[in-house]
């Protein structure tokens, strides 16, 4: 069960495919003027009418009748400056719940996403899974073909130990590294000449801006240049058309997608088709349901709460 939870949260990250920052909280015309100055014309511009500040979504993860975990996705109310660019700060937090809290999972995934280019400038991840800990940061620069990865990982004797109270002497089996991750030539954007790889959170927000019928087409795939830890890869997702999905809010019209999981080597997923998710067929384009087939059976992630969406759900009649 512990191994299952680890990969279920990893799968959530795949579709939801910071320090030293200054808070940007200007309003009105001042914000518009600064936005124009900072958003250099050499960067790509992706039209986004699908999400904004203050958006909050909550999901319940269950394995059969067992509630296994909760995931929360929150777009900060403030805008942030990273690399002299205006960014959204997005947090994805996951934790075990109920009886499964015996195996403690309390993970945080954070991305600072360029509001114009819809690509990350900084990614942060803190993993607390039972006695294992990993703190990781990736700094991006779209003008270059590489990113800077730094991480520290270790174990603790007390699985309930919080990050803020963990002393250096309590970090067991500690390893750390700082390294450059070089992007392949096919990551280069042909129009701007820049590099826009997506992290595990920002990729999901980029996917929300796409017109699936016009830009992909039913049965076709979209490939997103991506990075996870020190690995780069082309992450492919197949668009499978429209379906109606039952949610706690009612029957919702949705787009269906299948990530090509055969590209990833692990002992949990069974290849392509082992992970399927449904995105609301409305201006929001948020996941309303995820199903993952693993060696123990099927786990399901379903939306349970939301605030500050751009538009109401498109309910089936």
C-alpha positions in Angstrom: 0.0 0.0 0.0 2.9 2.4 0.8 4.4 1.9 -2.6 1.0 2.3 -4.3 0.5 5.7 -2.6 3.9 6.9 -3.6 3.2 6.3 -7.3 -0.4 7.5 -7.1 0.8 10.9 -6.0 3.5 10.7 -8.7 0.8 10.1 -11.2 -1.1 13.1 -9.9 2.0 15.2 -10.5 2.4 13.9 -14.0 -1.0 15.4 -15.0 -0.6 18.4 -13.0 1.6 18.3 -15.9 10.9 29.3 -3.5 13.0 31.5 -1.8 14.5 34.9 -2.6 11.3 36.2 -4.3 9.6 39.5 -4.2 5.8 39.7 -3.8 4.2 41.6 -6.7 0.8 43.1 -5.6 0.3 46.2 -7.8 -3.2 46.8 -8.9 -5.0 48.5 -11.9 -3.0 50.5 -14.5 0.3 50.3 -12.6 0.2 46.5 -12.9 -0.6 46.7 -16.6 2.3 49.1 -17.2 4.8 46.9 -15.3 3.4 43.8 -17.0 4.2 45.4 -20.4 7.7 46.3 -19.4 8.6 43.0 -17.8 7.1 40.7 -20.4 9.7 41.1 -23.0 8.4 40.6 -26.5 11.1 37.9 -27.2 9.2 35.5 -25.0 6.3 33.5 -26.4 2.8 34.6 -25.4 0.1 32.0 -24.6 -3.5 33.2 -24.4 -4.9 32.2 -21.1 -8.6 32.6 -20.3 -8.8 29.4 -18.2 -7.3 30.1 -14.8 -6.1 33.0 -12.6 -5.2 34.0 -9.1 -7.1 32.6 -6.1 -8.2 29.4 -7.9 -8.5 26.5 -5.4 -9.4 22.8 -6.2 -9.6 19.9 -3.8 -9.6 16.1 -4.6 -10.2 12.9 -2.7 -8.1 9.8 -3.6 -9.7 6.5 -2.8 -8.9 2.8 -3.4 -12.2 1.0 -3.6 -14.2 2.1 -0.5 -11.0 3.2 1.3 -10.3 6.9 1.4 -6.5 7.1 0.8 -5.6 10.8 0.5 -6.4 14.4 -0.2 -4.9 16.6 -2.8 -5.2 20.4 -2.9 -4.2 22.8 -5.7 -4.0 26.5 -5.0 -3.0 29.4 -7.2 -1.8 32.2 -4.9 -3.7 35.5 -4.7 -0.5 37.4 -5.4 1.7 37.5 -8.4 5.4 36.9 -7.9 8.6 38.1 -9.7 11.1 35.5 -10.8 13.8 36.2 -13.4 12.3 39.6 -13.7 9.1 38.0 -15.0 5.6 38.0 -13.5 4.6 34.6 -12.3 1.7 32.7 -10.8 2.7 30.7 -7.7 0.9 27.3 -7.7 1.0 24.9 -4.8 0.0 21.2 -5.1 -0.2 19.5 -1.7 -1.0 15.9 -1.1 -1.4 13.9 2.1 -2.6 10.5 3.3 -5.9 10.4 5.3 -7.9 8.1 7.5 -6.4 4.7 8.3 -3.6 5.2 5.7 -2.1 8.0 7.8 -0.1 5.2 9.4 2.0 5.6 6.3 2.6 9.4 6.4 2.7 11.2 3.1 2.8 15.0 3.2 4.1 16.3 -0.1 4.3 19.8 -1.5 4.9 20.6 -5.2 5.3 24.3 -6.2 5.8 26.0 -9.5 6.3 29.7 -10.4 4.7 29.9 -13.9 5.3 32.8 -16.3 1.9 34.5 -16.7 2.5 35.2 -20.4 4.7 32.2 -21.6 2.9 29.7 -19.3 6.2 28.0 -18.5 8.1 27.7 -15.2 10.9 29.9 -13.9 11.3 27.9 -10.6 10.1 24.6 -9.3 10.2 23.5 -5.7 9.3 20.1 -4.2 9.3 18.9 -0.6 8.6 15.2 -0.1 7.8 13.7 3.3 6.9 10.0 2.9 7.1 8.0 6.1 10.8 8.5 7.2 12.0 9.7 3.8 12.6 13.4 3.0 13.6 15.2 -0.2 13.8 18.9 -0.8 14.4 20.0 -4.4 14.6 23.1 -6.4 15.0 23.7 -10.1 15.7 27.2 -11.5 14.9 27.7 -15.2 16.0 30.3 -17.7 14.1 30.1 -21.0 16.9 32.0 -22.7 19.3 29.1 -22.0 19.2 25.4 -22.8 19.7 24.3 -19.2 18.3 24.5 -15.7 19.9 24.4 -12.3 18.9 21.5 -10.1 19.7 21.3 -6.4 18.4 18.8 -3.9 18.9 17.2 -0.5 17.5 13.9 0.6 17.7 12.0 3.9 15.8 9.9 6.3 14.6 10.6 9.9 14.0 8.3 12.8 10.6 9.9 13.6 8.2 9.9 10.6 6.2 12.7 12.2 9.2 15.0 12.2 8.4 18.4 10.5 10.8 20.2 8.2 11.0 23.2 10.5 12.1 21.2 13.5 14.5 18.8 11.8 18.1 19.6 12.9 21.1 18.8 10.7 22.2 16.1 13.2 18.8 14.3 12.8 19.3 13.9 9.0 20.4 10.3 8.4 21.8 8.9 5.1 22.0 12.4 3.8 22.9 13.1 0.2 22.8 16.4 -1.7 23.8 17.7 -5.2 23.8 20.8 -7.4 23.9 20.2 -11.1 23.0 21.5 -14.5 20.3 19.7 -16.5 20.8 20.3 -20.2 17.8 20.3 -22.5 17.9 18.5 -25.8 17.7 20.4 -29.1 14.1 19.4 -29.7 13.0 21.4 -26.6 13.9 24.6 -28.4 10.9 26.7 -29.5 11.2 27.3 -33.2 9.5 30.7 -33.1 11.3 32.4 -30.2 14.5 30.3 -30.0 13.9 29.8 -26.3 13.4 26.7 -24.2 10.1 26.1 -22.4 10.3 22.7 -20.7 7.4 22.1 -18.2 7.8 20.8 -14.7 5.3 18.4 -13.2 2.9 21.2 -12.1 3.3 23.8 -14.9 2.6 21.2 -17.6 -0.9 20.8 -16.4 -1.6 24.6 -16.6 -0.1 24.7 -20.1 -2.5 21.9 -21.1 -5.4 23.9 -19.9 -4.8 26.7 -22.4 -5.0 24.4 -25.5 -8.0 24.1 -27.8 -8.2 20.4 -27.9 -10.4 20.0 -31.0 -8.5 22.5 -33.1 -4.9 21.9 -31.9 -5.0 18.2 -31.3 -8.0 16.4 -32.7 -9.6 13.2 -31.4 -7.3 10.2 -31.3 -4.2 12.4 -31.7 -1.4 13.1 -29.2 0.1 16.3 -27.9 3.8 16.1 -26.8 5.1 18.4 -24.1 8.8 18.9 -23.3 9.2 18.1 -19.6 11.6 17.7 -16.7 11.4 15.5 -13.6 14.3 15.6 -11.2 17.4 15.4 -13.5 15.6 13.7 -16.4 14.2 15.3 -19.5 11.6 13.6 -21.7 8.8 14.3 -24.2 5.6 13.6 -22.4 2.8 12.5 -24.7 -0.9 12.6 -24.0 -3.7 11.3 -26.3 -6.9 13.2 -26.6 -9.8 10.7 -26.6 -12.8 12.9 -27.2 -15.7 13.9 -25.0 -17.5 11.9 -22.2 -20.0 12.7 -19.4 -18.5 12.2 -15.9 -20.4 11.8 -12.6 -19.2 14.2 -9.9 -20.5 15.3 -6.5 -21.7 18.4 -8.3 -23.6 16.6 -11.0 -23.0 15.1 -14.4 -20.2 17.2 -16.1 -19.3 17.2 -19.8 -15.6 16.5 -20.0 -12.6 15.9 -22.3 -10.9 12.5 -21.9 -7.1 12.1 -22.0 -4.8 9.1 -21.8 -1.1 9.8 -20.9 1.3 7.5 -22.6 2.6 5.9 -19.4 4.6 3.3 -21.4 7.3 6.0 -21.7 8.0 5.7 -17.9 9.8 2.8 -16.3 8.3 1.7 -13.0 6.8 -1.3 -11.3 3.4 0.2 -10.7 1.7 1.3 -13.9 0.9 -1.3 -16.6 1.7 0.8 -19.7 -0.3 3.0 -22.0 -3.9 3.2 -20.8 -3.1 2.6 -17.1 -3.8 6.3 -16.3 -6.8 8.1 -17.7 -8.2 11.5 -16.7 -11.2 13.7 -17.6 -11.0 17.5 -17.9 -14.1 19.7 -17.6 -15.5 20.8 -21.0 -15.8 24.5 -20.2 -13.5 27.5 -19.8 -11.8 26.1 -16.7 -10.5 22.9 -18.2 -9.8 21.4 -14.7 -9.5 17.6 -14.0 -12.7 16.3 -12.5 -11.7 12.7 -12.3 -8.5 10.5 -12.6 -8.3 6.7 -12.8 -5.1 4.8 -12.4 -4.8 1.1 -12.9 -2.0 -0.4 -10.9 -0.8 -3.8 -9.9 -3.1 -3.8 -6.8 -6.2 -2.7 -8.8 -7.7 0.7 -9.5 -7.3 4.0 -7.6 -9.6 7.0 -8.3 -9.1 10.7 -7.7 -12.3 12.8 -7.8 -13.0 16.5 -7.4 -14.7 17.4 -4.1 -14.4 21.2 -3.7 -13.5 24.3 -5.7 -13.3 28.1 -5.5 -12.8 31.0 -7.8 -13.0 29.1 -11.1 -13.2 31.2 -14.3 -16.6 29.8 -15.3 -19.3 27.4 -14.1 -19.2 23.7 -15.0 -20.8 22.7 -18.3 -23.4 20.2 -16.9 -24.8 17.5 -19.2 -28.5 17.9 -19.9 
